[in-house]
Amino acid sequence: MATTTTTISRSQLVEPDENHDGGTLLHSRVTTLRTKLGDDDNSRYLEYTAIADNTASDFLHNFGVNLNQLDVLIYTGSGTSLTRVQDPLGQALPWGIVEKAGSEKTTLQITTPNGGGPHTFAVVVINNAFKDSSVWRDHVAVSSDLTLRDKVLYRVDTTTPRILTLPAVSQQLYLGIKDVTGSASSNNITIATPGAETIDGQASLLMTSDYMSLAIISDGTNYFVV
């Protein structure tokens, strides 16, 4: 017998009435989630309370896409005192944001910093898998070791040497890198691959000229400078 599946958005869901049996708490929680997420089906929200230092917590987003297609926002504190941890592109140091091994396309692991705990925070994950690839987002590298994201223009601060690791290869990959502080000659930018892939036939690439810029593409197997 054929099975028919119907997909609806949150706007079509009926909220439980407060007078329904056991409905008061459920009504409050659903209303709170609606307020935080609106009717945007491409986002997920989760709160964490009293998490110890250097502790990984799972975030099940279930989008079926890799981290390089997601924007991750971390907010510390609680209630009206939430403060966003800068860098929505998955590099919210000293916080750690990685894919969970074995569940790479459905689950992230958010690791708290090494100090300042216990940590109370909230995480918002936004799926940009279907975002127009022509819309780039600027980003200033803030660490000496950063994993790059697809379809992003990186404005790199070279006040210290940088090691930038390319994302997984794909035929659609295209990203740009620019030394915006003019110190790449003394503080080189190293472009590394995540595995055995090459960049123009080389294992890695050095940016050694002040204010140097380049764009990188992939054929799905290796990377190339354009």
N, C-alpha and C positions, 0 to 999 in steps of 0.2 A: 504494500500500500504506500502511495506517495506521501511524503511529509512536506508540509509547507512551513517555511520559517519566515517570520515577519520581524524586521528590525525597526525599533523606534528609538527616538532620542529622549533625553530626560524631560524635555518640555511636554512630552506626551504621557508621562507617568503621573498617576494620580497619587497625591500625597495622602498619607493616612490621616484621618480626622482625629483631632485631639480627644474626642469623646469615645473613640473606638477602644475596645479592650486592650490595655497595654499600649495604647497609641500615643500617649503624651510624650514619652521619652523618644520613641521612634520618630514622631512628627518633628520634634526639636532637632534631632540629628539630621534628618533629611533636609529640613529647612536650612540648617547651618551649612551642609554640603552644597546646596543649591546656591547659597550666597557666595561661597568661596569659588565655585566652579562655573557658576552661571549655567548656560545651556551649551557650553563648548565641549563637545564629545572628544576633542583631541587632547584633553588635559586630565591629569590625575593629581590628587592632593592627599597628603598623609602627615599626621603629627606624631612626634616622638617625645617622650617625657623621661627625664632623669636617666639619660644614656651615659655610661661611663666613658672616660677618655679612651681613645684608640679602639673603639668598638664598632664593628661593622653591623649595620642593620639592613635587612632586605626591604626593597621597595618593589612591589609587584605592579608593573604598569601594564603588562600584557598587550602591548601595541604590536608585537611581532616584528620590531625593527631594531637595528643596532643603535648604540649610544650616539654615533655620529649623525643620527637623524632626530635626535632629541635635544631639547633645551632643558636644563636642570636648574631650578632656582631653589636656594636654601635660605630659610628665614630663621634666625635665632631668636630666642625669647618666646613669649606666649602672649595671648590676648592682644591688647592694643599696643604692646611694646615690642612687636616683631621688628627685627632689623634684617634687611636682606644681606646675605653674604655676597660680595661682588663677584662678577663673572658668571653669567648664565649659561656659558657654553661647556659646562662639564669640567671646569678647572677651578673649582672654588677652594683653592688652597687656603689654610692647611687642612681643609676637609678633603676626603677622598671620595671619588665617584668613579666606579668601574662597573663593568658588566659582570654578573654572577656566572662563574664557570659552570657550564652545563645548561644554563638558562639565559644565554646571552641576549636573546631577542625579547625576553619577557620580564627580566628581573635585574634591577640595579642593586649594588651594595654601597651604602652611604657610610663612610667611616669618619667618626668624630676626631677632632684634633687631639694631639698628645697631652694637652693641658687645658685647664679652665673648666673641667667638668664638675659635676654631672651636667649634661647638655640637654636642654629642652629646645626643640626646633621643629620646623615644618618644612616639607619638601613639595614643590610643584614640578611636575614633569610635563612638558608640552611636546606633542608629536609633530615634527615638521617634515615628515616623510613626503607629504604632497605639496610642500611649499614651493613656490616658483623659484627655480634655481638661479634666476637672474637677480634675485633679491639677496644681496650679500649683507653680512653683519660685521661691523668693525670689531676688533678685539685687540687689546694691548696685552702682550705676554707679561705675566707678573711673576713667573718662576723661571728657574734656570733649566727646567726639564718639563716640557709641555707636550701633550698629545694633541695634534691638530685635528680640526673638524672639516668635513667636506663643505664646499660652497661658502667659505668664510674668507674675508680679507683680513689678514693679520697685520696690525701695526705693531712692530716689535720694538720694545725698549731695550737698547743695547748698552745700558749702563753696567751690565754684567754679561758674561758669555751666556748664550742660550743653546739648549739642545732641544730641537723641535722634532717630534716623531710624527711621520705621516700617518693618516688613517688607513684603514684597510683599502686595498685597491678595488676600484670599480670603474667600469667604462664611462660613467658619468662624472667621475671625480674631477674637480677643478677648484683650486684655491690659490690665493695670492699671499705673498709675504713681503713686507717692506720694513727696512730699518728706518725708524722715524726719529731716532736720537743721534744718528750720524756717528756711531762709534763701532761699527762692525769691523773696521780694520784692526782695532785693538781688542775688541770683545766679539769674537767671531760668532756667527749663527751657524750651528751645525744642523743640517737637515738629515734625519735618519729615517730608515724604513722600519716598519714593524716586524719584518722577518727577513727572508732571503731575497726579497725584491731588490731591484736596482733603480737608480736614478740616472738616466742617460748612460746606462751600462756600469755605473759605479755603485759601490755599497752605500755611500753617503755623499753629501754635498756640503761644501763650506761656502758661506757668504762672508767675504773678507773685504768688501769695499764699503766705505761710508755711504749711507743713504741708498744702498743697493736694493733693488726690488726684483722679484721674479714671480712667475706663475707656474704652477705645476698641474699636469694632467696625467691620466692613466689610461692604458689600453685594456685594463682589467687584469693585467699580469704584472706590469712594471710601471714605473713613473717616468715622466719626461718634462724637461723645462721648456717653456715656450716664452 
